[in-house]
Amino acid sequence: MAATAPLERTASETSVFESAYGGVEPDAAWRDEVLRLAAEKDAVILAHNYQLPEIQDIAHHTGDSLALSRIAAASDASTIVFCGVHFMAETAKILSPDKTVLIPDERAGCSLADSITGDQLREWKAEHPGAVVVSYVNTTAEVKAETDICCTSSNAVEVVASIPADREVLFLPDQFLGAHVRRKTGRENLHIWAGECHVHAGINGPELAARAAADPDADLFIHPECGCATSALYLAGEGAVPAEQVKILSTGDMLVAARSTKAKSVLVATEIGMLHQLRKAAPEIDFRAVNERASCKYMKMITPAALLRCLRDGLDEVHVDAETARRAKGAVQRMIEIGQPGGGE
């Protein structure tokens, strides 16, 4: 079943959508005020790897969405400020129902999470009675509540492999991660939802091939959500790039690989915000984007001004219905029990 087409916006809606809270410079005064307010409000600031560098640098913790949600659950802070997109803040709320969870701009959505709704998943399940539903953590709370087991890009293969071979599997919402799982498991009864992250889908095979040809000694760090993941494996299979240089990795695993690689340069296929953390982890390595335009406008809506507003005014709070949260939490917990969940994305 195909995902619905992206929503079309009028010119005025686009103007509102693209505008962000601005006018604040991330200088020393801003930093002091943000940290003062966080201490005053008993808040911990979490920033996803795709956030603006100044947001990553001021956060108490930086990482992928699942790792940050776990940190939120373990934190003694009563307030969680999640600098990321909306489904990530929802996941933190699911795992920390008694804490106040804030997102600096509630308009920060996700094209991948929005590619399937709870109603669409219920219809798909009705077409495949008895199938096991496996949802990537990059989904809304409503979708997680209709899910049997969640997965991350690190343990998606293990999650699907744990399901009895005679059971149909509905895998959603990312078609590229689904193709990676099918390729690794060889499972023919795996049905894949045709969703995608518009940023990762735009990192294509020809771009990757051209960059790899220009720097044949570079390692390739490829996120499995990317449209170029199949091309990367093809290049390795054909001998155009040594197989040991091609690494299909979650964002969390990219950081691990950055600290252990012997390569002098690395071509990175994921959202460009990840380069900031990679360069901090291994400053001696030349990390370059496969596609320098791969920037998520939703992630970049969390500006210095938006973070300051969030802490000053307690906006925007994220709520998840108690029953939805209960059911969604079960799917996340089952995921954690299988293999090593690793990174959230």
N, C-alpha and C positions, 0 to 999 in steps of 0.2 A: 504494500500500500504506500502511496506517495504522500509526502508531507504537503501541507497546504502552502500556497504561494505566499511570499513575504507580503506584509501589509503595505499598501500604497499610502503615502502621506501627501496632503496638500502642501502648497508652498509655505503657508503660514505654520502648519504643523511641523514641517521640516525645520523652519527657523527656530521654533520653540525647542524642538528635539535636539538640535545641534548646539543651541546655546548652553553654556555651562556657567556655574558660579565663577566669576573672575574678579579681577581687580586687586588681588592680593598677591604680593611677592613672597616667595618662600625663603625669606631672609631669617636672620638670627632672631629678630623680634617675633616673627611668626612662629618659629620653632619653640621659643620659650613660652609663648602664650598657649600653643597647642598642648605642650607637655604639662603646663600648669593646670589647664582645664581638665586634662585627662586624670591627673592626680586628684583634683578637687572633686570630680564626678565619679571617682573609683572606676575608671574606664581603662580597658586594655585596647590598644589600637592594632588591628591586624591588616596587613596589606598583601594582596595577591601579587604574584610575580609579574603580572602584566600591567601593574599600575605605573603611573608616572614615577620617575626616579626619586623626586623629592618626597613623594608619598611613601615609597618603599623605605627611604632612609630615615624617616621620622617614626615609622611604625615600631611598636615593641617587638612584633614578630612578622616575618615575611615568609611566604611559602605558597603552596598550592591550596586549593579550597578545602580539601578534606583534612590535610594536616592542620590548617588554621582552625577548622571547626573542632578538631580534637583539642587543640590548645585552648580554645574558648571554653570547652567543657571542663577542662582541668584547672582553668584559671580561678583564682580567688576573687577576681574582679566581679562586681555586680553588673557592670555594663560592658558590652562588647561593641566596639565600633569596627564594622567590617568594611574595609576599603576594597571593594570588588564589585561583582554584579549581583543582581537580586537573588538568584537561586542559591548563591553561596551564603548569603546572609540568612536565607531560609534554612539551609542545612545546619548552620550554627544554632539557630533557634530550636530546630528539631532536637539537637543533641544537648541543648542548654535551655529547656523550657522555662526555668525559673529566673533566667537572667534577662535583662533588657538588651535587645539587639538593635543597633542602629546602623543604617547605611547612609553615607553622606549625601547621596542623591538617589532617591527611589526610582528615578527614571532609567537608571543603569540596568538595562535588560541584557538578554543574550539570545542571539539568533538561533543557536543550537537548542537551547532549552525551550524556546518558543516554537520549535519545529514540530512538536507534538503536544496535544492537550490531554487532559484526563478523559474527556469524552471520546477522543480519537483512539486512545489506548483501550478503552472499554469496548469500543466497536471492533477493534483488531482482535482482542481476546475472544470475543464472541465468534469470530470467524475461525478460531483455532482453539476449541475447547480442550482443556487439559494441558495446553502448552505452558512452559515455564517462562515467565517474563523476567528478562535481565535488562536493567536500565543503568546506563552510565550515570555517574553521580551528577553530571551536568544536565539536570532535569529539575522541574519544579516539584514542590512538595506534593502537589496533587498527583503528579505522575508517579512519584516514589510510593505514594500510598496505594497505587494500583500494581505495584511491582512485587515480585517474589524475592529477587536478590538484586541489589545494586552492585556495580563494579567500578573500578577505576581503570585507567589505561594500563596501569601496572599489573593488575590481576585479572583483567577481563578474560584472558585465555584460560586461566586456572578456574575461574568461576564457571565458565561454560563447560569446561572439561569435567567438572564435578557433577554435572547433571547426567542422569542415566541416558545412555546412547539412544534409547528408543523413545525418549520424550522430545517433542518439538520444542524449539526455543524461539521466542520472540525477542530480538535484540534491538535496542533503541537507545537514543535517536540517531546516533552518528553512523552514516553509511561507510565511512572510511575506516573507522575503528572496527565496525562490524566485518568489513572485508578482511581486515588484518586477523581478526579472530577466526573467521572461516578458513583463511589460508593456513593458520597455525594448527587448527584442530582437525581440518579436513571434514568438518561436519556438514552433511548435506541437508539435514532438517533444521537448519538455522535460518530463520527468516529475518531480514534486516530492513528496518525503517529507513526511508530515503530522506534523512535529515542531514544537516551539515552546519558547521560553523563557517560563516561567510568569509572570515579572515583566513582560516586554515585551508578552506577549499580553494582559495585564490592563490595558494602557493603551489605552482604547477610543475609538472615534469620537465618541460623544455627549459624553464628557468634553472631548475636544479641541475640538469645535464650540462647546461652552459657554464654554470658556476663551478661545477666539479671538474669540467674539462680545463678551465682556466687555472685551477689550483688542484692538481691531481694528488698531492700529498695530504690534502686536508681531510680530517674526519668529517663525517656527515651526521649531525644530530637531527633526527627526523621525528617530529611528533606524529603519532598514528592517526590523528584527526586530519592530517594534511592530505591534500589531493595528490601530492607527489610521493606518498609513501610507497605505492606500487612501483613507481618509476625508479625509486632508490633501490629497491630489491632487484628490479630488472637490470639496472646498471651493474649491480654486484654479480648477478647471475651471468651476465654477458662478459664479465671481466673488465668492463670499462672502469670500474672502481673496485679495489680490493675489498672482498666481503667483510674483512675485519674493520674496515673504515666506516661501514654503514651501520648505524645504531638507531633502532626504532625505540624511542624513549619518552616517558612522561616528563613533565617539567621537573619534578623532584629528582628523577633518575638522571636528567641532564646535568644537574649540579654534582651528583656523585661521579658521573663520567668525566666532568670537567676537571675534577681534582685528580683523576687517575690517568687521563690520556697522555700519551707521549707526543701527540701531534703538536706542531707549532701553530697551526691554524685550524679552525673549525667552522664549517658552514652550518648555520642553524636554521631549521625550518620550523618555526612557530611564531607566535606573536612577538613583535620586536621588544616589548618590555622585558622579556626574559634575558636579553643581552646584558642588562644592568647587573643582574645577580650573577650571571656567568663570569663577567669581567671582574667582579669583586672576588669571586671564588678562585679564579686563576688568572690574575692580571698579566702574567707572562705570555698568555696565549692570545692569538688574534682571532676573536670571535666576530663573525660577520653574518648578517642575515641573508638567507637565500632570496628573500623578497623584502626589500626595505620599506615597502608600502604596507606591509602586513601589520597594521596598527588597528586595534579595536577601539572604535569611537565610544563604545559603551564603557569600557574600562577607563578611558581617559576623561570621562565625565566626573570622576572623583578628583576635583581640583583642590589646591591649597585653600581656596575660599570655601569650598563645600565642606571640607573637613573642619575648618574653624567654625562655620555655621552649625554643623552637626553637634559639636561639643558645647558650644555656647547655648544653643536652644533645644538640645535633645531631639533633633530631627535627623533623618526620618526613621521612625520606629517600624520594625518588621514584626508582623504577627502571623502565626500559623494556627489554624483551628486545631483544638486539642485532639480530636479524633483523627484528623488527617496526620498530625504530627506523630501520634502513637503508631499508626499503621506504617508511615514512612520510616520511622525509627527502626522498626522490625526489619525492613529491607536493608537498611544500612548496617545493622548489627550482624545480619546473616553474611553480608559481604566481608566484614572484618574477620569472621570466623574461618573464611576460606583463604588459604595461602597468605601471601603478604600483600595487603592492599597498596602499600607504597604511596605514591603521590595521588592526589585527587584528580589531576588531569595529566 
